Amino acid sequence: MSSEAPYFAEGSLPRRMASFSVPLVAANLLQYLYQFADMAIVGHVLGETALVSVSNASSAAFVVSSVVIGLTAGGGAVVARRAGASDVGGQRRAFAALLAVCAALSAAIAAASVLGAGPLFRAMGVPSEAAADASAYMRIVGGLSCCSFLMNAACAFLKAQGDARTPMLAMALSAAGNVALDLMLVAGLGMGVPGAAWATVASQGIAGAAALALARRRFPGSRSLAPSLRDARAEALEVLRLGVPGAVQQAVINVSYVIVTALLNSYGADVAAAAGVGLKASTLAGLPCWAVGQAVTTAAAQCLGAGNPGRAAASLRVGLALAVAVTLAMQALVQVLAPQLVAALGAQTPEVVEAAVLYLRITCSVNGLFYAAMYAFDSFALAVGAPRVVLANSLADAFVGRVGLAVLLGAAGFGYLGVFAAQAASPVLPSVVGVLYARRWARKRAGAGRR
């Protein structure tokens, strides 16, 4: 046991969650910068056909990234519970279990990426001139997903301790390395779209190794993992119980984006390129509420581990207020800078710029309030051990809202504008479900406290 109090178990909860969230916002921005760099450098250096390749490939690769993020977030919640209880041995077993699960899943993803990239992009209707490069990009990024798993698992452990600054530095290292390697491999050595993929996995691997080394140096719970793995069956089951639904949640959401990308491909290369650029730009508006969601998960899990469910519930209220505030600010920024943003991401022709700006006008509007609420409530549900709620919400967001509504509006004659509108409406139902679950959880806890 450790005598040091868990980070979120005492002190001003709003101040601690805000100070924890700020570096996470920066870390998430940096984590996704490598995708922006891939698109911007490829678009400017290689032209529109290569931009379509990276746009489609990065949509598929983002599914892999989302699985990594979802699984490691669930594993991080397990570590945070042990950190809240000041259980160093439990943290060690939980982290060992998380790394083992990550290794197994990365091997499965590698096999699927190598064998399935070509058929996937043919099924998505990617133009033939772009499909080969898209397949090459996906085989590299998916085949070496172990680099992304390592980086995110090490950062999840650090965040579970209440340390958000070191993950930010790891993401900064990854982003800077990716930009430098993009310029070297794509622009300098002429390796084309595959060069962008190699830049991504190499920068992630370096950052992951650095984050793991720092974690092992600072926190006893990340050391001597091999002996812990033999005794970590309970923690492994808990990592799977929380991490797999989280991974499926993220995968389902991003599979829906792949389906939407396939729908938009049918409207021509200009719309396809614009949607890819617009999706990357709209991510900027969503990243802050994702970061606050990570703070909610860590704070609520630590407080529950410390035996303080009232403070766990308070972390949701604080996180919801923070998420709404930062999301509104970011969406306002995206709206003001939409033309400059899509141009910076590689949109060159007036048709692509116009369609990408329209995408942002529709998908980065008042719907951001619902996104903020959805992620805050889902993050709380993950922390308190209700992964099925998170999974149900992801299905509603992805297939009831984004895909289902897009198909209906497309059939009704709204064209690609209907697809854009469906994406804007998709978080409404999940945010309502999240409110209802949080109220039910609070009533159950209050009833248990009175008995």
N, C-alpha and C positions, 0 to 999 in steps of 0.2 A: 504494500500500500504506500501511497505518496501522501505526504503531509500538505502539499501545496493544493490550495482550493481550486476547483475547476473554474475556468475563465468566466463562464456565464452564471455560475452558482451564486454570485454575490455582486454588489455594486449596482450602479445605475444601469438598468437593462436597456433603455433607449440609447444611452451613450455607448455602451459596449457593443450593441448590435450595429450602430452607425459606424463606429470605428472599425468593426470587423468587416462590414459590408464594403466600405470604400476600397480597400485593396482588392477585394474580390471582384468588384466592378472592373477595376483596372486589369486584374488577372484574366477575367473573361474576355474583355476587349482584346487583350494581347493574344489569348488563345485562338480567337477567331481571326486575328490579323493575318495569320499565315494563309487562310483561305482567300482573304481579300488580296493579299500579295500575289498569290498564284493567279487569280483572275486578272488583276491589274497588269502585272508584268507580262503574262501570256497574251492578254488582249492587245497591249501596246506593241509588243515585240513581234508576235506571230499573226495577229489579225483576227477577224471575226470567226472564221471556221474553227480555229484553235480555242477561241473563247467559248464557242458552243460545246466543244469537247470538254473543257474544264467545268463549264456550267453544269452539264449533265453528270460528269464524273464526280464532281464535288457534292452534288445532291445525293448520289449513292454513297459516297465516302462519308457524308455527314450522318448517314444511318449507322455506320460503324462507330463514328465518334460518339453518337448519341447512346449506343449500347455501352460503350466504355464509360461515359459520364453517368448513365443511370446505374450501372452496376457498382461503380466505385462510390457513388453517392450513398447507395444502400449500405455498402461496407463501411463507409465513413460514419454512418449513423450508429452502427454497432460499436465501432471504436469510441464514438462520442459518449455512448451510454456507459462504457467501461471507464472512460475518463471522468465522467460525472461522479462515478462511485469511487474514484481514485484507485482503481484496480489495475496496476501496471501489468500483472500477469495476464489478466483478461484482455488488455489492449494488445499485448504481444501475440496472444493466440488469435485474436480477431484479425490482426494485420497479416499474420502468416496465412490464415484462411483466405483472406481477400486476395493475396498475391497468388495463391494456388488456384483459386477460381479464375482469376484473370489469365493465368497461363493456359489453363484448359480452354477457355473461351477464345483466346487469341489464336490458338491452333485451329479451332473450328472455323473461325472467320477467315483465316488464311486459306484454308482449303476451299471454302465457298467462293472467295474472291477470285482465286486463280482459275477455278473451273467455271464459274458462273458469270464473269464479267461480260464476255461476248454475247451470250444469249440474253442477258439482262438489257443491254443497250439496244439490241435488235428489237426486243419486246417493247422498249420505251419509244421506239420510232426515231432514234437519233439518226440524223442524216448520215449517209454512208461515208461521206468524206470526213466526218468527225468521229465516227464510231470507233475506229482503230485506236486513235489516241486516247479516247475516253476509256477504252478497255485497258490499255497499258497503264494509265494513271490509277485505275481502280485495283489492278493486280498488285501494284507496288504498295499503295497505301493500305489496302486490306491485307495483303500478304505479310506485311510487317506491322500489323496493328499492335504487336507486343510492345512497340515503342510508345504508342499512345497509352496503352494500359499501364505501363510502368510509370509514366509521368503522372497520370491521373490518380493512380493508387497512392503514390507517395504524397501527392498534394492532398488527397482526401484524408490521409492519416494526419498530416500537419494541421489541416483545418479542424479536424476532430479535437485537437489539443487546444483550439482557440487561436492558432497561429495562422493568420491570413496573409501576412507580409511575405513569408518565404514562398508560398505558392505564387504570389504575384511576381516575385523575382524569377522563379522558375519559368513562368509563362513569358516574362520579358526575354529571358535567354532563348527560349524556343522561338519566339517571334523574330527577334533580331537575327538569329541563326538562319531562320527560314528565308527572310528577305535577302540576306547576304548570299545564301546558297542559290536562291532563285536567280539573282543577278549573275552569279558565276556560271551556273549550269545552263540556264535558259538563254540569257542574253550573251554571255561570254563564250561558252563552249558549244552553243547551238544544239543542246540536247532536246529541245522542244518540250512538249507537254510531259513526257516522262521525266525530264529534268526537274520540273516543278514538284512531281511526286517524290522523287528522291530527296529533294530539299526538305520536304515536309517530314518524312520519317526520320531523316538524320537529325534534324533539329529537335524533334520530340525525344529521340533516344538520348541525346546529350543532356537535355533538360531533365529528363526522368532520372538519369543516373546521378545528376547533381542534387536533385531534390531528395532522393533516397539517402545519399551520403550525409546531407545536412540533417535529415530526420534521425538517422542512426547516431549522429554525434550529439544531438540535443535531447532526445527523448528515449528513456530506457525501454519503453514499450515497442520500439522498432528494432531492438537488437535480439540476437540469439533466436532467430525465427525458426530455424530447422528443428530444434527440439520441441518448440511450441507446436509445430504443425502436427506432430504425432498425437498431441493431446487436445487438438483444436476442433474435435468433431462438432461439439455444440455450437461453437462460434461459426464453423463453416456452414452449418444448417441455418443459423441466423443470418449470415451474409447472403446465402441463397434465398432465404425467405423474404428479405428486404431488397436485396440487390437484383434478383432476377425480375420481379415485377417492375422495378425501376428501369432496368435495361429494356424490358419489353415495352414499357410505357414510352420511353424515348424512341425506341425503334419504330413502334407503331405510328407515332406522330410523324417521324421523318420518312417512313415508308409512304405515308399519305402525301408528303411533299414530293416524293418521287412520282407517285401516281399523278399528282397535279402537274408536275413537270412534263410527264408524258402527254397529258391532255393539252397542255399549252404548245407542245411540239407540233401538234396538228394544225396550228394557226400560222406556221411558217417560221423561218429562221430568225426573223426580226423579233417576233414575240417571244420565241424561246430564249434568245439571248437576253432580251429585256427582263424576262421573268427571273432568269438566273442572277442577273445583276441586282434586280430589285429585292430578291430574297436575301442576298448577302447584305444589302444596305438596310433592310428592315430588321435584320438581326441586331444591328446597333441599338435600335430602340428597345429590343427585348432583353438584351444582356443585363442591364441593371436589375430588373426584377428577378432574373435567374440568380444573380448574386445574392440578393436579399433573401431569396428562397433558401439558398445554402446556409445563410445565417440563421434562418428560422429552424431548419433541420438540426443544425449543430446546437443552437441554444436550447431548443425544446428537448433534444435527446440528453444533453448534459444535465438539464434541470430534472428530468425524470430519473436519470441515473442517481442524482443526488437526493432523490425522494421529495421533490418539490413540484408537484403537478400544477399548482396555482401559478408559479413562475413560468412553467412551460406554456400555459395558456396565454400568459401576458406576452410571451415572446411572439406569439402569433399576431396579437393586436398591434404590437410595435412594428413587426415586420410588414404587416399589411399597409400600415400608414407610410412606411418608408418606400415600399414597392410602388404604391400609387404615385407618390411624389416624384421619385426618380424617373418613372416611366413617362409621366406627363412631360417632364423636362426634356427627356431624350426624344420623344416623339415630336415635340415642338421644334427641336433642333433639326431633326430629319426633314420635317416639312419645309423649313426655311432653306435648308441647304440641299434639297433633293436634286436639282440639276447638276450642281457641282459634285455631289456624292456619286451619282451614277456615272458621270464622266470620268471621275478618278478611278472607278472600278473597271474601266475598259470599254464602256459604251461609247462608240465613235460616230456612227451614222445618226442623222437626225431622227430617223424612224425608231431606232433602238432607244435613244435617249428619251424621246417622247413617251414611248410605251412604258419604259422603266419608271419614269417620273409619275405617270398615272398609277402604276402599281403601288408606289409609295403613298400617293394621295389617298388611295382606298384602304390599304392594309395597315397604315400607320396613322390612325385617326382615333376616335373615341374608344374604339375597341381595345386600345391599350389598357384601359381601366379593367376590363374583364381579364386580359392576360395577366395583369399584376395580381388580381384576386385569385385566379386559377393557380398560379405558381405558388403563391403564399399558402393557400389551403392545402395543396398537394404536398408541399414540403413539410407542413405540420403533420399531415396524415402519415407520411413516411417516418417521421421522427417518433411518433407514438405507436408505431407498429401496425398500421392499417394499409398495407401495400395494395390490397384489393380495391380500395377506394381510389387510389392513384391510378391503378390499371383501368378501372371502369371509366374514370374521367378521360384518360388518354384515348380510349376507344370512342367515347362520345365526341371529343375534340377532333379526332382524325377522320372517322368514318361517318358519323352523323353530320358533323358540321362541314369540315373541309372538303372531303371527297363527295359525300352524298349530296350536299347542297350544290357543289360545283356541277355534278352531273345533271341535277334537276334544272339548274339555271341555264346550263348549256343546251339542254334539250328544249328549253323554253325560248331559245333564240337570243339569249343575252351574249353569246360568244365568250371571248376571253374576259370580258368585263364581269361576267357572271362568276367565272373562276376566281377572279380577284376578290369579288364581294364575298364569296363563300369563305375564303381564308380570313377575311375580316370578322365574319360572324361566328367562326368555329369555337372561340372560348366562352361564349355566353352560357351555354348549358353546363359545362364543367364548373364554372365559377359558382353557379347556383347550387350544384351538388356539394361543392366544397363548403359553402356556408352551412348547409343543412347538416353535414357530417360534424363540423366543428361545434355546432350547437348541441348536437346529440352527445358528443364526447364530453362537453362541459357539464351537461345535465347528469350523465352517469357518474362523473367524478364527484360532483356535488352530492349526489345521493349516497355514494360510497363513504364520503366524509362524514355524513350525518349519522351513519349506522355505527 
